[in-house]
Amino acid sequence: MKLYIYTKSFPPDITLIKSEGTKKAIHGLASGLVKCGVEVIILCEGKSDDSFEMPEGYKIKCFINPNQNQTFKIASGLKQFISHNLDSYSLIILSGIFQPRIYAISRVLKKYSVPYIVFPHDPYNPAIFSKNSYVKWVYWYFLERRVLRQAKAVQILDIRHAEFLRDLKVNTPVIAAPNGFLPNEVYPEASLTWNTESTPKFFFIGRIDTHNKGLDLLVDAFAQIVETSDAKLIIQGADKGDKKNLEDRVARLSLSNRTLFLPADYSTPTPLIIKNYDVFCVPSRFEGFSLAALEAMLAGRVLLVSEVAGIAPHVQASGCGVVVAPEVSEIKSGLIKLLECRSDWKEMGLRGRHYALEHLDWKNIASTAWDQYQRLMKFSD
């Protein structure tokens, strides 16, 4: 059985792939599946019709679509490809959340009786509906929920995220599989060091999306500990329109001399960036998993993560950090707790690294996912 994965765009450039979490997750899953002997084809849309084969062994098939905006109009070539190549014995994963094209493709798949899995990457917890609430709820009731209910399964990053679907009256079967790492993302343990004496540095890396990533909560919590600590806060990533407001917030709280904003760096591997800091922070209001947090574990860092994140159970199981509710008081308490156990950072960081190496390899994750896909389709090896 061939496995298809649809995502709106997917460049054959590994640097661009690694600049966005969902693309990186698709790359990792596809690479892991190939190692398990599965033929994987990623379907996407772009400015031209192209086909590529990646060094990892999966293929990319791109269909020209003049409409690059978020519309319901999908590429005519993609529709033809589905009608000519996919049938009731095929399986396609639709990667995305609240995307009109996902809805449009699901209608085409329904027409040709092609089973599909939805892989939203984010959980449908209440916080995801709190921004642009009216638009999202209308879209949910008329479109998104229908796509999920008619799916063969919903792929989630943490089994706990199934609870959000059930609360929203979506009883579709779920496939729970975390994100993982590839071998080339692991650097020698001998290259890691831990700061036990100089100024401790709290670090966030990712897109600067204040609401989603809870960066306002992190800044407010940090403001409450600066009088008792000489810690600094570093925020690095691409501006999604929120950076100016976040900088203004930092200035109002008189944190400008303790907070540093850095631009995104796509040329340096993320683990090599993270290892220069001490405490990795993921205070998100909603979060599917956080590949950056996994990279922080591989870099031997201690972590503060939001309880909703799919990586939170792994942080707890390994003992490499603290798990908190996305609230200022909780984040403040978590930061203080980590500062108080500073002498244990190396031991904690290594526990997280060893746990990740044992449990979160993409090949093993893909193998488990593939078994679930086959059972779903009533196929056997």
Secondary structure, DSSP 8 states (H G I E B T S, - for coil): --EEEE-S---S-HHHHTTSHHHHHHHHHHHHHHHTT--EEEEEEESS-EEEE-TTS-EEEEEE-S--SS-S---HHHHHHHHHH--TT-EEEEE-SS-HHHHHHHHHHHHTT--EEEE-SS---GGGGSSSHHHHHHHIIIIIHHHHHTSSEEEESSGGGHHHHHHTT----EEE----B-GGG---GGG----SSS--EEEEES-B-HHHHTHHHHHHHHHTTTTT---EEEEES-BSS-HHHHHHHHHHTT-TTTEEEE---SSS-HHHHHTTSSEEEE--SS-S--HHHHHHHHTT-EEEEETTSTTHHHHHHHTSEEEE-SSHHHHHHHHHHHHHTGGGHHHHHHHHHHHHHHH-BHHHHHHHHHHHHHHHTT---
